[in-house]
């Protein structure tokens, strides 16, 4: 079926409501038109109305829609200078203050970021001997969460890993696929959650560090501020927030997030409002 302008706008509004992602109209009528038509044809729908109606009570169909619009482009050690800042600058101070340190990746996609942090920690023996580290990854897309839990990655995902680390922390399951070792998989947690829903986040507890890289660029200003306020609530006092290199805290929130240059990274710290 071919979608009309009105039908595309209905789908755009639904995506915004469910995920917070604001699809630009220029992309909507070109890139996403093709994606949405492919999805509806794949599922056998002849009308958008029936598709929207079924979405209300079909979580797997909603997951498929989310999978269609979210970008899960990631790989191990992406922008690894931030991981260097984490283990060389931030964590050495934190382990002096507490025995349990929680780190959140939101969104975590298929798990490469969470596992990258785990590998960095494992390579820093002085750190892991001084505290318990709890690594959590959340994503709105159930499909990528299941992939993250499996710990199986293609050759492209691991291409930036030094060979010795690939040998040390992965098992080769085929010519093109690698599985991260069981002891690492069992040491991290992955959950399906929407960062715009407080009820999803409250069950996670508080964190010392949050990585949220290349998510805010998909939100409009209002949704961006809502997501950042939720991160603020999730962080312990003085906690650290890592964003993507092209992302910044808006001026309206500069009083509660202090920008600092640590190592090679710009990091935002939670400022108490009391």
C-alpha positions in Angstrom: 0.0 0.0 0.0 1.0 3.6 -0.5 0.6 6.0 2.4 -0.9 9.4 2.0 0.5 12.6 3.6 -2.3 12.5 6.3 -1.5 8.8 7.1 2.2 9.5 7.4 1.5 12.4 9.8 -0.6 10.1 11.9 2.3 7.6 12.2 4.7 10.5 12.9 2.5 11.6 15.8 2.2 8.1 17.2 6.0 7.6 17.1 6.4 11.0 18.9 3.9 9.9 21.5 5.4 6.5 22.1 9.1 7.2 21.8 9.7 11.0 22.0 11.4 10.8 18.6 10.5 13.7 16.4 10.8 12.7 12.7 11.7 15.7 10.5 9.1 16.2 7.7 11.7 16.1 5.0 12.7 12.6 6.2 9.1 11.6 6.8 8.1 12.0 3.2 11.2 10.3 1.8 13.0 7.9 4.0 10.3 7.0 6.6 7.6 6.8 4.0 9.4 3.8 2.4 10.1 2.3 5.9 6.5 2.6 7.1 5.0 1.2 3.8 7.4 -1.7 4.0 6.3 -2.4 7.6 2.6 -2.3 6.9 3.0 -4.4 3.8 5.1 -6.9 5.7 2.4 -7.2 8.3 -0.4 -7.5 5.8 -2.2 -4.2 6.5 -4.3 -2.4 3.9 -5.1 0.6 6.1 -3.3 2.7 8.6 -6.4 2.8 10.8 -6.4 -1.0 11.4 -2.6 -0.8 12.1 -3.1 1.9 14.6 -6.0 0.1 16.3 -4.0 -3.1 16.6 -1.0 -1.3 18.1 -3.0 -0.5 21.2 -3.1 -4.2 22.3 -0.1 -5.7 20.5 3.2 -5.1 22.2 5.2 -7.0 19.6 3.7 -4.9 16.8 4.7 -1.7 18.7 8.2 -3.1 19.2 8.4 -3.7 15.4 7.3 0.0 14.8 9.9 1.2 17.3 12.6 -0.9 15.6 11.7 0.7 12.3 12.3 4.2 13.5 15.2 3.8 15.9 18.8 3.9 14.8 20.9 1.2 16.3 24.2 2.1 14.7 26.9 1.2 17.3 30.1 -0.8 17.8 32.6 -1.6 20.5 34.8 1.2 21.8 32.9 3.9 19.9 34.2 7.3 21.0 36.4 5.4 23.4 38.0 8.6 24.7 35.0 8.9 27.0 35.7 5.4 28.4 39.2 6.6 29.1 37.9 9.6 31.0 35.6 7.3 33.0 38.3 4.8 34.1 41.3 7.2 34.4 39.7 10.3 35.9 36.2 9.7 37.3 36.2 6.3 38.8 39.5 6.6 40.7 37.9 9.3 42.8 34.5 7.5 43.1 36.1 4.3 44.5 37.6 6.4 47.3 34.1 7.4 48.4 31.9 4.4 47.9 32.0 0.6 47.6 29.2 0.3 45.0 29.2 2.2 41.8 26.3 2.1 39.3 26.6 3.0 35.6 23.7 3.3 33.2 23.7 3.3 29.4 20.5 4.8 28.0 19.8 3.8 25.4 22.0 0.8 25.2 21.0 -0.5 21.8 22.4 -4.0 21.2 24.8 -3.8 24.2 28.2 -2.8 22.7 28.5 0.3 24.9 27.7 -1.6 28.1 30.1 -4.4 27.3 32.8 -1.9 26.2 32.6 -0.3 29.7 32.8 -3.8 31.3 36.0 -4.5 29.3 37.5 -1.2 30.3 36.8 -2.0 33.9 38.3 -5.5 33.6 41.5 -4.0 32.2 41.8 -1.8 35.3 42.5 -4.2 38.1 43.1 -1.5 40.7 39.5 -0.3 40.2 37.6 -3.5 40.2 39.3 -4.6 43.4 38.2 -1.5 45.2 34.4 -1.5 44.5 31.5 -3.4 43.1 30.4 -2.1 39.7 26.8 -2.5 38.5 26.3 -2.0 34.8 22.8 -1.5 33.4 21.6 -0.9 29.9 18.1 0.1 28.9 16.4 0.6 25.6 12.9 1.0 24.3 13.4 -1.6 21.6 12.8 -5.1 22.9 14.5 -6.7 19.9 17.9 -5.0 20.6 17.6 -5.8 24.3 17.3 -9.5 23.5 20.3 -9.2 21.2 22.3 -7.5 23.9 21.5 -10.3 26.3 22.7 -12.9 23.8 26.0 -11.1 23.6 26.5 -12.2 20.0 28.0 -9.6 17.6 29.0 -9.5 13.9 32.5 -8.7 12.6 31.6 -5.0 12.1 30.6 -4.5 15.8 34.0 -5.7 17.0 36.2 -4.1 14.3 37.6 -1.4 16.6 38.6 -3.8 19.3 42.3 -4.5 19.7 42.9 -8.1 18.7 44.2 -9.1 22.1 41.0 -8.0 23.8 38.9 -9.8 21.2 40.8 -13.0 21.9 40.6 -12.4 25.7 36.9 -11.6 26.1 35.1 -13.2 23.1 34.5 -16.7 21.8 34.3 -17.0 18.0 31.0 -18.7 17.1 31.4 -18.5 13.3 33.6 -16.8 10.7 31.6 -13.6 11.1 30.2 -13.7 14.6 31.7 -13.4 18.1 30.1 -14.0 21.5 31.2 -12.1 24.6 32.3 -14.5 27.3 29.6 -15.7 29.8 31.2 -14.3 32.9 30.8 -10.8 31.4 27.3 -11.4 30.1 26.2 -12.5 33.6 27.8 -9.4 35.2 25.6 -6.8 33.4 21.9 -6.2 33.3 19.6 -5.2 30.3 16.1 -3.9 30.7 13.4 -2.7 28.3 12.5 0.9 29.4 11.5 4.2 28.0 13.6 7.1 29.3 10.6 9.4 29.0 8.6 7.3 31.4 9.3 7.9 35.1 7.6 4.7 36.1 10.1 2.8 33.9 13.1 4.6 35.5 12.1 4.6 39.1 12.6 0.9 39.4 16.2 1.2 38.3 17.4 3.2 41.4 20.1 5.8 41.4 23.3 6.0 39.3 26.7 7.5 39.7 27.3 7.7 35.9 25.0 7.8 32.9 25.9 7.4 29.3 23.3 8.7 26.9 25.1 9.3 23.6 23.4 10.4 20.4 19.8 10.2 21.7 18.9 13.8 22.3 19.5 14.7 18.7 16.3 12.9 17.8 14.1 14.9 20.2 12.6 18.3 20.0 13.5 20.9 22.6 10.6 20.0 25.0 11.2 16.3 24.9 15.0 16.8 25.2 14.5 18.7 28.4 12.1 16.0 29.8 14.7 13.3 29.1 17.4 15.4 30.8 15.3 16.0 33.9 14.7 12.3 34.1 18.4 11.7 34.0 18.9 14.4 36.7 16.5 12.4 38.9 18.4 9.2 38.3 21.8 10.6 39.2 23.3 10.7 42.7 24.4 14.2 43.8 27.5 15.1 41.8 26.8 12.3 39.4 28.2 12.3 35.8 26.4 12.5 32.5 28.1 11.6 29.2 26.5 12.9 26.0 27.4 12.4 22.4 30.1 14.7 21.0 27.5 16.7 19.0 25.1 17.1 22.0 24.9 19.7 24.7 22.8 20.6 27.7 20.4 23.4 26.7 20.9 26.8 28.5 17.7 26.3 30.4 19.2 23.4 32.4 22.7 24.9 32.8 22.0 25.6 36.5 21.5 21.9 37.3 24.1 20.4 35.0 27.7 21.8 35.2 29.8 21.2 32.2 33.4 20.1 33.0 36.4 19.1 30.9 37.8 15.9 32.2 40.6 14.2 30.3 39.6 14.5 26.6 35.9 14.6 27.4 33.3 17.2 28.2 31.1 15.8 31.0 28.0 17.1 32.8 27.8 16.9 36.6 24.6 17.0 38.6 24.3 20.2 40.6 22.2 20.1 43.8 19.3 22.5 43.8 19.1 22.5 47.6 
